[in-house]
Amino acid sequence: MNREYALAIAAVVVAVAALTTLLLAGAVADPDDPETGASVESHASLQEVTIAADEISGGTATLAVDSYLTAYGAPVDNVTIVHRATDTDTGLVEDTTEREVGTLEPGSETAVSGTVDVPREGGYEIETFVYVDGERTESATHRVSGVDALTPAYADTGLEFHRFGDQYGGAFESVPAIEYAVESTSGETATLEVTSYLTNTADDPADSLELEVKARQADSNVVADAETVPLSAVESGETATPTTTLEVTDEYRYYLDAVLWLDGTIVATDRAIADLRPESVMANETDVESTFSAADFEDDGGFETTASDTAPDAPHRDDEADDADEVPGFGAATAAMSAAVAIALLLVRRKR
C-alpha cells in the first residue's frame, strides 16, 4: 500500500467519525423534523376579579365572580378557573366551583364568569385560582361582608313605611308612619280611621302590593279587627296614603299593626298605638283643676270650709243656715243644750 492511498483511507475515516459525532449531538437534523430550540415561553395572567350579588333567596346568596385573564407570549392551553368561598368566622369552606376556560389567545383579555353559593349571613373570603395543565399558576383573594343585608328576590320592592325622622332636621322624629282618628262611637264600640304613609324609594314603580292593618288589643293580644287594602302602582319617589276603617271596643288600648305584602310575602311592617282609655285622655289634657281649686281655710268657729261653699254661683244663705249646713247635726245639738241649761236654772230657783 503506497503512501497516498493510506492518507486517503485515513481522511475518509476522520470524515465518517466527524459526521457521526455531529449526528449524535443533534447538530444535523432531519429537514422534516421541527427545530427543537425555537419554542416561545407563554403564561396566563389574572388581571382582575369582580364580585357582585346575583340571585338572593331567603337563606342563600349566589355571588357572581368574574375573572379577567390575559395570555402573554403565545396561546395558553388547558386553563381552568377555580373559586372557593370560606366563612371568615368558622373557617369552613362553604362552596367551591370550577370553570374550564380552554385556550387563551394572546393580545386580548378574556372574561370568565363563575358563581359561588353561600348562606345569607356572615362574611366570606372568596379565593380565585388559575390552573394551567393542572398546575396552579396565580391566585387572588377578596372579602365580602354584610351578605345578610342583601334583599331576597321575593321581597325586592322599594315601597316602605315613611320615616319622618329623616326630614326637617329630625323635627318630626316622633311622628309615626301610621296614624288614626276616631271616626265615630256607638255604645260600646268605636270606629277608627287608620291611615298609613308608604314611600317608594326605588327607581321603578311599585305594584302588586297589599296593606293589611290590624287592631290588636294591647293587654290580651287579641285582634279586634283587621282589613286589607290593595295598593295601586306607586311611582318612584311618591308617597301613598292608603286608609281603612277598623271597629273596636271602646275604652281600650290597641296596637295598630300594618303589614305590607308582595305576592304573598311580608316585605315590611310597622306599628302605632291607639289609646282609647278615658284616663289616658284625661292625662293628656291641660290641668284645669288649678283654675277652680282654692286652699282650705277655717272660719271663726274652727270648721273647714271647702271651695264649693264659696262658689260664686252658690245661693245666698244667712249665718245660722250656713253654720247648720257646714256642720250637719250641730243645730239640733245646740238647741238641746240650751234646753238643758234652762231646766237646770229653773230647778235651782225652785230649791231656793
C-alpha positions, 0 to 999 in steps of 0.5 A: 500500500503506497503512501497516498492511498493510506492518507486517503483511507485515513481522511475518509475515516476522520470524515465518517467519525466527524459526521457521526459525532455531529449526528449524535449531538443533534447538530444535523437534523432531519429537514422534516423534523421541527427545530427543537430550540425555537419554542416561545415561553407563554403564561396566563395572567389574572388581571382582575376579579369582580364580585357582585350579588346575583340571585338572593333567596331567603337563606342563600346568596349566589355571588357572581365572580368574574375573572379577567385573564390575559395570555402573554407570549403565545396561546395558553392551553388547558386553563381552568378557573377555580373559586372557593368561598370560606366563612371568615368566622368558622373557617369552613369552606362553604362552596367551591366551583370550577370553570374550564376556560380552554385556550387563551389567545394572546393580545386580548383579555378574556372574561370568565364568569363563575358563581359561588353559593353561600348562606345569607349571613356572615362574611366570606373570603372568596379565593380565585385560582388559575390552573394551567395543565393542572398546575396552579399558576396565580391566585387572588383573594377578596372579602365580602361582608354584610351578605345578610343585608342583601334583599331576597328576590321575593321581597325586592320592592322599594315601597316602605313605611315613611320615616319622618325622622329623616326630614326637617332636621329630625323635627318630626322624629316622633311622628309615626308612619301610621296614624288614626282618628276616631271616626265615630262611637256607638255604645260600646264600640268605636270606629277608627280611621287608620291611615298609613304613609308608604314611600317608594324609594326605588327607581321603578314603580311599585305594584302588586302590593297589599296593606293589611292593618290590624287592631290588636288589643294591647293587654290580651293580644287579641285582634279586634279587627283587621282589613286589607287594602290593595295598593295601586302602582306607586311611582318612584319617589311618591308617597301613598296614603292608603286608609281603612276603617277598623271597629273596636271596643271602646275604652281600650288600648290597641296596637295598630299593626300594618303589614305590607305584602308582595305576592304573598310575602311580608316585605315590611311592617310597622306599628302605632298605638291607639289609646282609647282609655278615658284616663289616658285622655284625661292625662293628656289634657291641660290641668284645669283643676288649678283654675277652680281649686282654692286652699282650705281655710277655717272660719271663726268657729274652727270648721273647714270650709271647702271651695264649693261653699264659696262658689260664686254661683252658690245661693245666698244663705244667712249665718245660722243656715250656713253654720247648720249646713257646714256642720250637719247635726250641730243645730239640733245639738245646740238647741238641746243644750240650751234646753238643758241649761234652762231646766237646770236654772229653773230647778235651782230657783225652785230649791231656793 
